[in-house]
């Protein structure tokens, strides 16, 4: 048969007949998508199909089909680890040895290893027809016509922000191996994190095919049902069984519904944070100062700075401002990353405190933060803002749990839209008490937890006599009013 007349669908069907398979419609959807690779946007595509749908089998056949069409092709398969990658090589070798339309590719005098091989008709002496490797392996110097990222995102390499950043960097580095103008990329897998790589590539213009197990799904986790993509293989009782076997909602959502989510349930549930859009309002009336967020009376404020002057380890230098309502609700109003050298950061911090009329801030003095309070006071002294340096010894995992668990459970923890758009929610999802290291960043939730813990100033009603005569800038128009206030340290 002339290779120009050979479609991938026909090539696949011949193999299916040999194996006695009854090919479901979803396999033909995948086959059609792959066979249209010449029309992929930006020569790149993302294929997401629910777990146990047979996508690896299809992928092995597709690789051999590409080599049948052009034996001079160089294909690189990258997986999360080399062991997984070698499975594709083994599949391809088996297909070449048995498929009647591919046996001519068998190169008995060429390289035929577990991680790579050359086919009959290969023309590049330095690069293999098919090579497979782990995404973290060193493949610098290779040249390839086609990179297939097969399940490069797995729980162990995307469980923290640092690991996800490393994975993205590896993928970007691998793209440099592609032949300019003609090289193609294919991403195959299921999401394993709430900010999975797959939606990101789709957003920048890659072609996409997404086939979840269920559409129009209803019901709660462990009893979810809907229109099934492969009902013969996954009848209703099997769909329920997969939910039970997965153990967590995140696992089922990511692996079967293809909705990006962490595959394990985190310690803290960011979905329990209540987002708000109101800004803090200040006023002075009837000889009393007041502050409100929406219709909630604010009675206390706390600010904490988790300092990172150099940011050499990728840490953020975060100032958290938290307001406390009279009814006990907590409002994390700002989590802001300071930039520049330490003097520039101190100026930014002072301006932020003045903007929200914060009369005092606690600065962590552990390690590199030891001299920061002195620098910060050079900016805050004229503003009437106090600075306290404090060395912290409590394990941060313990501190974060202590200050978030109960407010989240009681649903009294509110976050502003600014906080929601920062790294706060991401770090809350990632939080694992025993995984702290330089690559598991937690600065936004750590600063916020510290601010909650250190609620130092309670803004009470004024107009009574006491020993403190304090000028607080808590007026709606921004001008200062002198009045007496009560300080309560909680």
NUTIFI-708081 format. One record per residue (C-alpha): x, y, z; residue number from 1. Coordinates in steps of 0.1 Angstrom, whole numbers, plus 5000, padded with zeros to 4 digits. Layout:
<nodes>
NODE    c1    c2    c3  resi
NODE     X     Y     Z   NUM
...
</nodes>
This chain:
<nodes>
NODE    c1    c2    c3  resi
NODE  5000  5000  5000     1
NODE  5012  5035  4991     2
NODE  5020  5054  5023     3
NODE  5001  5084  5010     4
NODE  4969  5063  5010     5
NODE  4975  5050  5045     6
NODE  4957  5069  5073     7
NODE  4963  5065  5109     8
NODE  4928  5052  5113     9
NODE  4934  5024  5089    10
NODE  4968  5016  5104    11
NODE  4952  5014  5138    12
NODE  4923  4993  5126    13
NODE  4946  4967  5111    14
NODE  4963  4963  5145    15
NODE  4929  4962  5163    16
NODE  4918  4934  5140    17
NODE  4949  4915  5148    18
NODE  4943  4919  5185    19
NODE  4905  4913  5182    20
NODE  4896  4947  5197    21
NODE  4862  4964  5194    22
NODE  4873  5000  5190    23
NODE  4851  5025  5208    24
NODE  4841  5059  5194    25
NODE  4865  5078  5218    26
NODE  4895  5060  5203    27
NODE  4885  5072  5169    28
NODE  4882  5107  5182    29
NODE  4918  5105  5195    30
NODE  4930  5089  5162    31
NODE  4914  5116  5141    32
NODE  4929  5143  5163    33
NODE  4964  5128  5161    34
NODE  4961  5122  5123    35
NODE  4955  5159  5118    36
NODE  4989  5169  5132    37
NODE  4998  5190  5101    38
NODE  4970  5214  5111    39
NODE  4978  5217  5148    40
NODE  4979  5253  5160    41
NODE  5015  5264  5165    42
NODE  5025  5229  5156    43
NODE  5015  5219  5192    44
NODE  4987  5199  5207    45
NODE  4973  5188  5241    46
NODE  4955  5155  5244    47
NODE  4937  5148  5277    48
NODE  4917  5116  5280    49
NODE  4905  5101  5313    50
NODE  4926  5075  5330    51
NODE  4924  5039  5317    52
NODE  4911  5050  5284    53
NODE  4939  5033  5264    54
NODE  4957  5065  5253    55
NODE  4992  5050  5258    56
NODE  4983  5021  5234    57
NODE  4971  5046  5208    58
NODE  5002  5067  5213    59
NODE  5025  5037  5206    60
NODE  5007  5030  5174    61
NODE  5008  5067  5164    62
NODE  5046  5068  5169    63
NODE  5051  5037  5146    64
NODE  5027  5052  5121    65
NODE  5047  5084  5119    66
NODE  5079  5063  5112    67
NODE  5060  5044  5085    68
NODE  5051  5077  5069    69
NODE  5087  5090  5072    70
NODE  5115  5066  5084    71
NODE  5138  5096  5086    72
NODE  5118  5112  5115    73
NODE  5134  5116  5149    74
NODE  5109  5113  5177    75
NODE  5117  5121  5214    76
NODE  5094  5108  5241    77
NODE  5097  5125  5275    78
NODE  5078  5111  5306    79
NODE  5079  5118  5343    80
NODE  5106  5092  5347    81
NODE  5127  5070  5324    82
NODE  5110  5038  5334    83
NODE  5076  5051  5322    84
NODE  5092  5065  5290    85
NODE  5108  5031  5282    86
NODE  5073  5015  5281    87
NODE  5065  5035  5250    88
NODE  5097  5022  5233    89
NODE  5088  4986  5242    90
NODE  5053  4991  5227    91
NODE  5067  5006  5195    92
NODE  5092  4978  5191    93
NODE  5065  4952  5196    94
NODE  5043  4969  5170    95
NODE  5071  4971  5145    96
NODE  5078  4935  5149    97
NODE  5042  4924  5144    98
NODE  5023  4949  5124    99
NODE  5021  4939  5087   100
NODE  5024  4975  5076   101
NODE  5054  4983  5098   102
NODE  5076  4952  5097   103
NODE  5098  4967  5070   104
NODE  5110  4992  5096   105
NODE  5128  4965  5115   106
NODE  5165  4974  5113   107
NODE  5183  4942  5123   108
NODE  5218  4957  5121   109
NODE  5209  4990  5138   110
NODE  5205  5001  5174   111
NODE  5176  4984  5193   112
NODE  5178  4992  5230   113
NODE  5152  4996  5257   114
NODE  5154  5034  5256   115
NODE  5160  5040  5219   116
NODE  5162  5024  5184   117
NODE  5167  5032  5148   118
NODE  5144  5020  5120   119
NODE  5153  5009  5085   120
NODE  5156  5041  5065   121
NODE  5169  5063  5094   122
NODE  5193  5090  5080   123
NODE  5207  5107  5112   124
NODE  5238  5090  5126   125
NODE  5236  5111  5159   126
NODE  5199  5109  5168   127
NODE  5176  5079  5170   128
NODE  5144  5073  5153   129
NODE  5128  5070  5187   130
NODE  5144  5079  5220   131
NODE  5127  5080  5254   132
NODE  5138  5096  5286   133
NODE  5126  5111  5318   134
NODE  5118  5148  5318   135
NODE  5146  5155  5343   136
NODE  5173  5137  5322   137
NODE  5199  5155  5303   138
NODE  5190  5154  5266   139
NODE  5210  5186  5257   140
NODE  5224  5184  5222   141
NODE  5197  5161  5207   142
NODE  5178  5172  5177   143
NODE  5143  5160  5171   144
NODE  5113  5165  5147   145
NODE  5087  5155  5172   146
NODE  5086  5157  5210   147
NODE  5059  5138  5228   148
NODE  5054  5147  5265   149
NODE  5037  5116  5278   150
NODE  5024  5120  5313   151
NODE  5052  5144  5323   152
NODE  5029  5158  5351   153
NODE  5025  5134  5380   154
NODE  5019  5139  5417   155
NODE  5055  5137  5427   156
NODE  5067  5165  5404   157
NODE  5038  5189  5409   158
NODE  5029  5187  5445   159
NODE  5045  5221  5453   160
NODE  5049  5254  5436   161
NODE  5087  5249  5433   162
NODE  5083  5215  5417   163
NODE  5057  5228  5392   164
NODE  5081  5257  5383   165
NODE  5109  5231  5377   166
NODE  5087  5210  5355   167
NODE  5077  5240  5334   168
NODE  5114  5249  5330   169
NODE  5123  5214  5319   170
NODE  5095  5215  5293   171
NODE  5107  5249  5280   172
NODE  5143  5236  5278   173
NODE  5132  5205  5258   174
NODE  5114  5227  5233   175
NODE  5148  5240  5222   176
NODE  5156  5206  5208   177
NODE  5129  5209  5181   178
NODE  5137  5215  5145   179
NODE  5128  5251  5137   180
NODE  5097  5258  5116   181
NODE  5086  5221  5113   182
NODE  5091  5206  5147   183
NODE  5059  5195  5166   184
NODE  5050  5190  5202   185
NODE  5023  5168  5217   186
NODE  5013  5168  5254   187
NODE  4994  5137  5265   188
NODE  4982  5132  5300   189
NODE  4957  5141  5328   190
NODE  4961  5170  5352   191
NODE  4976  5163  5386   192
NODE  4975  5198  5401   193
NODE  4950  5227  5403   194
NODE  4973  5248  5381   195
NODE  4981  5220  5357   196
NODE  5004  5226  5328   197
NODE  4978  5215  5303   198
NODE  4954  5245  5304   199
NODE  4984  5268  5302   200
NODE  4994  5253  5269   201
NODE  4959  5254  5256   202
NODE  4956  5291  5266   203
NODE  4986  5300  5245   204
NODE  4971  5285  5214   205
NODE  4978  5248  5213   206
NODE  4953  5225  5196   207
NODE  4933  5205  5221   208
NODE  4912  5174  5225   209
NODE  4897  5167  5259   210
NODE  4876  5136  5267   211
NODE  4865  5133  5303   212
NODE  4848  5101  5315   213
NODE  4816  5119  5324   214
NODE  4798  5149  5309   215
NODE  4767  5165  5322   216
NODE  4776  5150  5355   217
NODE  4754  5153  5386   218
NODE  4755  5141  5422   219
NODE  4781  5144  5449   220
NODE  4815  5128  5449   221
NODE  4813  5090  5455   222
NODE  4779  5090  5439   223
NODE  4786  5111  5408   224
NODE  4770  5100  5375   225
NODE  4764  5114  5340   226
NODE  4769  5108  5303   227
NODE  4797  5083  5300   228
NODE  4823  5085  5272   229
NODE  4829  5048  5272   230
NODE  4799  5032  5288   231
NODE  4808  4996  5276   232
NODE  4840  4997  5296   233
NODE  4827  5019  5324   234
NODE  4791  5011  5333   235
NODE  4775  5030  5362   236
NODE  4787  5007  5389   237
NODE  4823  5009  5376   238
NODE  4821  5048  5376   239
NODE  4811  5046  5413   240
NODE  4839  5021  5419   241
NODE  4865  5044  5404   242
NODE  4854  5072  5427   243
NODE  4857  5049  5457   244
NODE  4891  5036  5446   245
NODE  4904  5071  5440   246
NODE  4897  5079  5477   247
NODE  4898  5117  5472   248
NODE  4876  5141  5453   249
NODE  4907  5157  5438   250
NODE  4919  5124  5423   251
NODE  4886  5117  5406   252
NODE  4882  5152  5393   253
NODE  4916  5154  5379   254
NODE  4920  5118  5366   255
NODE  4886  5111  5353   256
NODE  4868  5145  5348   257
NODE  4900  5162  5337   258
NODE  4892  5192  5360   259
NODE  4926  5204  5373   260
NODE  4928  5197  5410   261
NODE  4954  5184  5435   262
NODE  4950  5146  5435   263
NODE  4953  5144  5472   264
NODE  4931  5163  5497   265
NODE  4951  5191  5512   266
NODE  4953  5198  5549   267
NODE  4937  5232  5544   268
NODE  4907  5237  5521   269
NODE  4910  5271  5503   270
NODE  4874  5267  5491   271
NODE  4863  5276  5526   272
NODE  4878  5310  5523   273
NODE  4851  5337  5517   274
NODE  4862  5362  5491   275
NODE  4850  5398  5493   276
NODE  4854  5429  5472   277
NODE  4847  5457  5497   278
NODE  4875  5480  5507   279
NODE  4881  5491  5542   280
NODE  4863  5523  5551   281
NODE  4875  5547  5579   282
NODE  4855  5575  5596   283
NODE  4853  5597  5626   284
NODE  4819  5607  5640   285
NODE  4803  5616  5674   286
NODE  4838  5618  5689   287
NODE  4845  5582  5679   288
NODE  4867  5566  5652   289
NODE  4853  5537  5632   290
NODE  4864  5513  5605   291
NODE  4842  5490  5584   292
NODE  4845  5464  5556   293
NODE  4811  5463  5540   294
NODE  4786  5464  5569   295
NODE  4810  5447  5594   296
NODE  4825  5468  5622   297
NODE  4863  5464  5623   298
NODE  4878  5465  5658   299
NODE  4914  5454  5653   300
NODE  4942  5453  5628   301
NODE  4974  5433  5626   302
NODE  5003  5435  5601   303
NODE  5033  5411  5597   304
NODE  5063  5412  5574   305
NODE  5079  5378  5564   306
NODE  5112  5394  5551   307
NODE  5132  5380  5522   308
NODE  5157  5407  5513   309
NODE  5177  5388  5486   310
NODE  5150  5364  5473   311
NODE  5179  5342  5463   312
NODE  5160  5310  5471   313
NODE  5128  5322  5453   314
NODE  5111  5332  5485   315
NODE  5087  5362  5485   316
NODE  5090  5391  5509   317
NODE  5054  5393  5520   318
NODE  5036  5419  5541   319
NODE  5002  5407  5553   320
NODE  4975  5431  5567   321
NODE  4946  5415  5586   322
NODE  4915  5431  5600   323
NODE  4893  5417  5627   324
NODE  4856  5423  5630   325
NODE  4835  5427  5661   326
NODE  4818  5394  5655   327
NODE  4850  5375  5654   328
NODE  4854  5372  5616   329
NODE  4889  5376  5602   330
NODE  4896  5396  5570   331
NODE  4929  5390  5553   332
NODE  4929  5423  5533   333
NODE  4963  5424  5517   334
NODE  4992  5401  5510   335
NODE  5018  5421  5491   336
NODE  5052  5410  5478   337
NODE  5079  5437  5484   338
NODE  5104  5441  5456   339
NODE  5139  5456  5451   340
NODE  5167  5459  5477   341
NODE  5159  5461  5514   342
NODE  5156  5499  5515   343
NODE  5132  5499  5486   344
NODE  5112  5472  5503   345
NODE  5110  5492  5535   346
NODE  5097  5522  5516   347
NODE  5070  5501  5499   348
NODE  5061  5485  5532   349
NODE  5058  5519  5549   350
NODE  5036  5533  5521   351
NODE  5013  5502  5523   352
NODE  5009  5506  5561   353
NODE  5001  5543  5557   354
NODE  4975  5535  5530   355
NODE  4956  5513  5553   356
NODE  4961  5533  5585   357
NODE  4980  5505  5602   358
NODE  4996  5519  5634   359
NODE  5021  5490  5640   360
NODE  5038  5461  5622   361
NODE  5057  5431  5634   362
NODE  5088  5422  5614   363
NODE  5102  5387  5615   364
NODE  5139  5390  5625   365
NODE  5150  5354  5620   366
NODE  5181  5353  5599   367
NODE  5183  5379  5572   368
NODE  5155  5400  5588   369
NODE  5176  5410  5618   370
NODE  5184  5445  5607   371
NODE  5151  5452  5588   372
NODE  5132  5469  5617   373
NODE  5158  5496  5620   374
NODE  5157  5503  5582   375
NODE  5119  5503  5582   376
NODE  5117  5528  5611   377
NODE  5136  5553  5591   378
NODE  5104  5555  5569   379
NODE  5077  5549  5594   380
NODE  5088  5572  5622   381
NODE  5074  5603  5606   382
NODE  5042  5585  5599   383
NODE  5036  5576  5635   384
NODE  5038  5538  5627   385
NODE  5054  5515  5652   386
NODE  5078  5487  5643   387
NODE  5085  5457  5664   388
NODE  5112  5431  5654   389
NODE  5103  5396  5666   390
NODE  5123  5364  5664   391
NODE  5100  5334  5658   392
NODE  5108  5299  5670   393
NODE  5075  5281  5665   394
NODE  5075  5256  5636   395
NODE  5058  5273  5607   396
NODE  5036  5243  5599   397
NODE  5023  5242  5634   398
NODE  5017  5280  5633   399
NODE  4998  5279  5600   400
NODE  4976  5250  5611   401
NODE  4970  5267  5645   402
NODE  4958  5300  5629   403
NODE  4939  5287  5598   404
NODE  4922  5254  5608   405
NODE  4896  5267  5631   406
NODE  4887  5299  5612   407
NODE  4883  5278  5580   408
NODE  4862  5252  5597   409
NODE  4840  5279  5613   410
NODE  4838  5297  5579   411
NODE  4849  5331  5594   412
NODE  4880  5335  5573   413
NODE  4876  5361  5546   414
NODE  4901  5371  5519   415
NODE  4900  5402  5496   416
NODE  4900  5399  5459   417
NODE  4936  5411  5460   418
NODE  4946  5383  5483   419
NODE  4926  5358  5461   420
NODE  4946  5369  5430   421
NODE  4980  5365  5448   422
NODE  4997  5333  5456   423
NODE  4978  5329  5489   424
NODE  4952  5303  5477   425
NODE  4978  5284  5457   426
NODE  5001  5281  5488   427
NODE  4971  5271  5509   428
NODE  4963  5243  5485   429
NODE  4999  5232  5485   430
NODE  5003  5233  5522   431
NODE  5017  5201  5537   432
NODE  5030  5204  5573   433
NODE  5059  5180  5568   434
NODE  5071  5191  5534   435
NODE  5088  5224  5542   436
NODE  5119  5232  5522   437
NODE  5132  5259  5500   438
NODE  5112  5247  5471   439
NODE  5079  5246  5490   440
NODE  5071  5283  5492   441
NODE  5046  5294  5519   442
NODE  5054  5330  5524   443
NODE  5019  5343  5517   444
NODE  5001  5320  5541   445
NODE  5029  5322  5567   446
NODE  5028  5360  5568   447
NODE  4990  5359  5571   448
NODE  4990  5332  5598   449
NODE  5016  5353  5617   450
NODE  4994  5384  5614   451
NODE  4964  5365  5628   452
NODE  4985  5351  5656   453
NODE  4999  5385  5665   454
NODE  4967  5406  5665   455
NODE  4982  5433  5687   456
NODE  4959  5463  5685   457
NODE  4922  5463  5691   458
NODE  4904  5494  5679   459
NODE  4877  5500  5704   460
NODE  4852  5527  5707   461
NODE  4868  5560  5719   462
NODE  4858  5590  5740   463
NODE  4868  5577  5774   464
NODE  4897  5586  5795   465
NODE  4929  5565  5798   466
NODE  4966  5568  5799   467
NODE  4971  5568  5761   468
NODE  4967  5599  5740   469
NODE  4972  5586  5705   470
NODE  4969  5602  5670   471
NODE  4954  5577  5646   472
NODE  4948  5584  5609   473
NODE  4915  5565  5607   474
NODE  4894  5591  5591   475
NODE  4875  5589  5559   476
NODE  4891  5619  5543   477
NODE  4926  5609  5553   478
NODE  4933  5638  5576   479
NODE  4945  5630  5611   480
NODE  4923  5633  5642   481
NODE  4936  5633  5677   482
NODE  4916  5612  5701   483
NODE  4921  5587  5729   484
NODE  4921  5550  5721   485
NODE  4923  5518  5741   486
NODE  4951  5493  5732   487
NODE  4944  5457  5740   488
NODE  4970  5430  5733   489
NODE  4953  5397  5726   490
</nodes>
